[in-house]
Amino acid sequence: QVQLVESGGGLVQPGGSLKLSCSASGFAFSIYAMSWYRQGPGKERELVAAITGTGGSTNYADSVKGRFTISRDNRWNMVYLQMNNLKPDDTDVYYCNGAYGSHYYWGQGTQVTVAS
């Protein structure tokens, strides 16, 4: 069955870094666009970063440009989010998403907390 499993979240101080990982299985990973979303209490889920199936194109929310980098490894069905210079406003649950046509898959989320 389809699985997206996120890892790498945790507590970090402002200005610190974290790298999130998402392991995918059960679907044709390399043809799916992969994205990271985040959502906090009482807030809508928002797109953080996205990458095409080949990895040739990426896009980012304005709030994370220059600080976050999305990447993927199609050999291992993995997608990553490198987060640098983290801010308290980055505190949220981060979700991995796979999308192709009308097919959308979500992971269970990983908590990122930025606090001193």
Buried (B, 14 or more C-beta within 10 A) or exposed (E): EEEBEBEBBEEBEEEBEBEBBBBBEEBEBBEBBBBBBBBEEEEEBEBBBBBBBEBEEBEBBEEBEEBBBBBBEBEEBBBBBBBBEBBEEBBBBBBBBBBBEEEEBBBEBBEBBBEE
